[in-house]
Structure formats: structure tokens, C-alpha cells
Amino acid sequence: MNARARQYLFGFIFFAFGIYQLYLHDFLEASLYMTAGTAFVFNCLAMEPRLVPYKKGLSIVAWALIIATGLLLLWLVQFKYF
């Protein structure tokens, strides 16, 4: 399995687990997992050879999602587990 396919797979797994958390009515964790999954997908889309003209925009969106995931993780740890 190549690196790009693995990132799409991780993105799908995170997104699917986020949907499962929605089913359990845990919206904070669902948003964390869905944001992380979307960040994986956008990060991989930025590396696609056919999307080179959009690389800058995709990279900006990927980094924004990575930062949002980090902030959601800190929020989750602070208010759910402490």
C-alpha cells in the first residue's frame, strides 16, 4: 500500500469513527475525529499530481484543519477528561 492510499484510508477510518461518535451523541469527539479525517484527506489531495494548480489552496485548508484538530483535542482533554 502506497503512502497516498494509506492517508486516504486513515482519513476514512477517522471520519467513520466520527460518524459512530455522532451515533453515540458525543458531538465533541465526533467533531474531533471528523476534522482529523478531513485533514488527512486534504493533506493527501495536496500531494496529488493532477491537482498541482490547486496545491497552495489545498495546503492552506489542510493546515487550517490540522490546527483546528489540535485545538479541538485540547478542548476535549480540558473539558471532558479533567
N, C-alpha and C positions, 0 to 999 in steps of 0.2 A: 504494500500500500504506500503510495507516494505521500509527500508532506501535504500537498493541497487537498487530497481526498481525506486525509486524516483530520485536517482542520474543519472541513465541511461536516465530517462525522461528529466531531466534538461539538460543533455548533448545533447540530441536530439533536444530540443527546441532551445538551443543556436546555435547549428550547422545549424538548419533550418533557423533561423533568419540571420545567416551569409550568407547563400545562397541567401536569399532575399536581403541582402545588396549588394551582388555581382550583382544581377539583376538590382539594382538601380545604379550600377557603383560607389559605395562607398567602395573602396578596403581596406581602413584603418579600417573602422568599421567592415567590413566583416572578416578581419584577426583577429580582437579582439574577435568577437563572435565565430568564428570557433576554435580559440585557447582555449577559455574558455570551449567550448563544449567538445573538445578533452581532456582537463584536467579533466573534470568531469568523462568522460568515463574511462580514465586511472586510476584515483583515485579509482573508483569502481572496476575496474579489479584487482587492487592490493589487494582488500579485498575478492576476490573470493576464496573459499576453494580449488577448483581444481587447482588453479594457484599458490599455495604456493611455488613451486620451483622457480618461476619467480618473487616472491614478491619484492625482492630487486631492480631488474631492472625496474619493473613497478613503484615502488615508486620513483625511481630516475627520470624516464620520467615524472611522474605526477608532481613532484615538479619543474622540469625544465619548464613544461608547465604552471604551476601556476605562476612562476616568470616571464615567458615571457608574460603572460596575464597581470600581473601588470605593466610591462614595456610598453606594448602596450597601456594600459589605460592611463598611464602618458603621453605618446607620443600623444595620441589622444586629451587629455584635453589641453595639451600645444599648439599644433599646429592647432587644429581645432576650439576650442572654445575661445581661448584668442588671 
